Amino acid sequence: MHDNMFKALAYKVGNEVSPSELASLLGVARGTIESYLSLLEQAQIVFCLQAFSTNQRNEIKKGRKYYFWDTGIRNAVIRGFDPIATRTDVGALWENYLIAERRKLLMYRGSGEQFFWRTTDQMEVDYVEKTFSKLSAYECKWNDIKQSRVTKAFSNRYPEAEPATITPANYAQFLGEESLFTT
C-alpha cells in the first residue's frame, strides 16, 4: 500500500476525501486509490461516512469522509504523539474518536445509519444519525467554551432533527446512553 496515501488519509480525518484528488496527489490511478480504501475498510482500519442528502438543492450527495477505528493507528501513521494541549489536530482527533466510538455502540445495538452533511456553500454538520424515523445532528467540539450550534441551514431543511453539540462535558451521554434528549 502506498505510505503517502495512508498519511494523506490520516491528515484528512474530519474532511471529505476525494479518491480523484488523492490519485492526482500521489500520481496513481483513481482505481488504485479506491482499491486501497476498500482494503483499509475490509481490514477494519478505517470506515467511511457517506454524505446525507434527500436530494435537496445544493446538498453534497456523493461525498465521503474516512475515520480510523483506532486513533492510535492514525497517530502512528503521522507520528503525532504530542500532548493534547500542544496538538494542532485536536479537533479532528476528537471528532474521529467520538464518531468511531458512537459507530461501535450503534453496531453493538444493531441500529442506526451514520452520515455527515454538507452543502456546496460549505455549511456542514459533523455527524448525522438516522435511527428508525429519528434524525439527529451533532457537532463535535473539543473546546467546551467554544460552543457551537448545529448549522441553521441543516435545521431549516430538517426541522424534525434533534441537534446537539458534543464536548468533553457531555460526551459520556453520547457514547453510552440511549439519547441525549431523555428527561
N, C-alpha and C positions, 0 to 999 in steps of 0.2 A: 504494500500500500504506500502511496505517496506521502512521506512525512509532512511535507508542506501543506498538503490538503488537510491533514489531521490538525495541524496547528491553525490553519485558517478557520476551520470549523470551531475550534476551541475559542478563538478570538471573536467569533461571530455569535456566540451564545447570547440569546435575547434579541437577536436581529434576524431579519429574513435572510435566507440562504438561497442563492440562485445557482443551480448547477452550471448554467452557462457562464456566469461570472467566475466561478471557481475554475472552470475549464480554461477560460481565457487567461486568468491569472497564472495558472500553472502550466499552460501550454500543452494541455492534453484534451482529448475528445470529451464532449459532454457525456456520452455514453459511459466512458470510463469513470467519470465522477459519479454518475448515477449508480453504477455497479459498486463502487466503493461505499457510497452512502447506504446502499441496500445491505452490503456485507456488515457494516458497522451496526445497523439496526438488528440484523439477524443474530449478531454476536452479543446483543444486549449491551452495547457500549453507549449508543445514542438512541434517542427516539425523536420522532418528528411530530410537530403540531401543524395541522393544516389551517388555512385561513377559514374563518367563519364568515359565511355570506348567505343571504337569502335573495341574492341577485338584485339587491338594491343598487341604484346608481352610485357609482364611484367606489364601491367596496372592492378590495383586493379579493380575488376569487381563487387564485391558484398559488398563493404564497405558501412558503414552508419555513418553519423555524426548527432548528435542531438543538436538543438539550442532551447533556450527559446524564446517564443514570447515576453515576458516581462522580461528584465534583472533584474528588481526589485525583481521578484519572485525568480530568480536564486540566487541573492544576499541574500535574506531572508533565503533560504534553507541552505546556507553555512555560514550565519551570517557574510557576507562580506560587511560591511558598512564603511570601512576605506576610507579616501580621495583618489582620483585617484593617487595623487603623491606618496603615500606610498603602493599602492597595487602591489602585485606580479603577479596578473592575469589580468592586464590592457589590454594586447594584446588579450587574449581570450574574455574579455568583449567587447572590441572594435569590434572584428570580429563578435561576436554574435549580437551586436547592428546593424552593417551595413547590415548583411545578413538578419536579421529579417525585418528591415525596407525596404530593397530592395524587399524582397519577398512580403511584403504587397503592395508595389507600383505596382509590376507586377500582383498581384492578382486583384487589382483595375482596371488595364488596360486590364486584361484578356489575357495576353500574356506571353510567356516565360517559359522555363524549367530551373531549377536550380540544380546544381551538385557541387561536389568537385572533384578533380583529384589527384591521387597518383599512383606511381609505386611501385613495390616490392623493388626497391633500394632507397626508401624514397624521391624521387623527388615529389613535390606537388604544387598544386595551391589551394588557399583557396576557391575560388568560381568561377564556370564556368556557364555561362548563354548561353542558346540557344534560340534565338527568330527568328522564321521562319527559314531562312537559315543562319542567322548570328551567329557566335560563338565568345564569349568574355571571357577573362580570367582575373581575378582580384586577387591581393594580398592585404590584409588588414593590414596596418601598422599604429600603434598609433604614432610612433616617426617619425616626418617629416624629421628629419636629416638622419635617418637610412633608406634611400631609398632602395627599393628592386625592382628587375625586376621579372616579371613572368618567371619562370624557363625556361631555354633554351630547356630542354627536351620536354616540352609541345609545345613550339613554333616550334621546329623541326618536331614534329609529326603533328601539326595542324597549318601550316603556314598561313592559312586564318584567324585564330583567332586574334582578336584585344586585345592586352594586356594592362593592366593599374594597377597602384598601387594606392590604395585609402588611403588617410591620412586625418588628420583633416583639412588640407589646401584645399582639393578638394572634400570632401565627399558630400557637398551640391549638386553638379552636379550629383553624383552617385545616390542620393536619390530623385532627383526632375526633372532633365532634361531628355529628350529623349535619349541622348547619350553623353558620354564624348568626342566623336570624331567629333562632329559637328564643323563647322568653322564659 
